[in-house]
Amino acid sequence: MSIEIRYEVYSPEGGVSKSPAAFPPMGANPSARGGTPPPAPPPPPSSGYAKRPATLENKTVYLVDTGFGGSYNFMLQLQKWFAANMPSVKTIRKRKPGNVFMDDNNELWEEVKAKGDAVVLGVAG
């Protein structure tokens, strides 16, 4: 459920009439209300993401199921797609161990780094 608060009045005669400046729209910059602006977002991690391979031909792609509802079936369909459309790509389906929402251990990620060329981490719903 969502609630929408409007600070505009629509009338057939005058069109749109804006609310007074004291009430900026929801989600407006806090500095517009006289407050302090939000802090800058943190910089991205220095390690960054792995480099993308130029092609997936003759590569190994890990399809990691997080355990969230529907992710098993999604990864199964993705594996079938690779088999039908890119047969030279080797796919390995794995289920992430532990809690759906947390990394409980690093064994799977170490295996992916050592043996894989790419990974699809899947959630569904």
Secondary structure, DSSP 8 states (H G I E B T S, - for coil): -------EEEETTTEEEE--TTS--TT--GGGGTS----------TT------S--TT-EEEEEE-SSTTHHHHHHHHHHHHHHH-TTSEEEEEE--S-TTS---SHHHHHHHHH-SEEEEE---
